[in-house]
């Protein structure tokens, strides 16, 4: 039996199908290449966007928290002036700013956060240690900026994981936070990314 009745205008059925397949596969491969390139670009863009969000979050939160703690310390000193025990909060045994006491307030109401003038102490910035506090009437304070400082009052925090000290998002976020304060107030240790805010210098 002859197969000519089944042949199309181009010749045999097999050859026509092969040619049509070639015409279809070419554009598909080209489109897949475009999609892959776009996926790569979108992925990179998402990573950059995520880093920018982290940096902004660190900067804004550190700035707000440092400003709040500083204002509460100044409030303690100003409001209690004239009282026999008035003065700056001393360094608590824990070293934590959350444990600060205002010496000029009555016993039982001296907590800077739950005492005479309550305020909510801020939770540690994600990825950072709790805020530390140190006060030295004279002489340098360990942890408060460069060695040989003249003493005073400072607070500080730093990344919990040492590797984050070189994380670009952390570095830019801490630098931006420090930049919100004057050079005499804000200090960043590049080796640990410890952010120190001087509240008072002797």
Secondary structure, DSSP 4 states (H G I P E B T S, - for coil): ---GGG-BTTBSHHHHHHHHHHHHHHHHHHHHHHHHHHHHHHHHHHHHHHHHHHHHHHHHHHHHHHHHHHHHHHHHHHHTTTSTT--PPPPPTT-BGGG-B-TTSPTT--BTTTSTT--PPPPPPTTBPPPEEEEESSS--TTSSSTT---EEEEEE-BSSGGGGG-HHHHHHHHHHHHTS-TTTEEEETTTTEEEEEEEE-
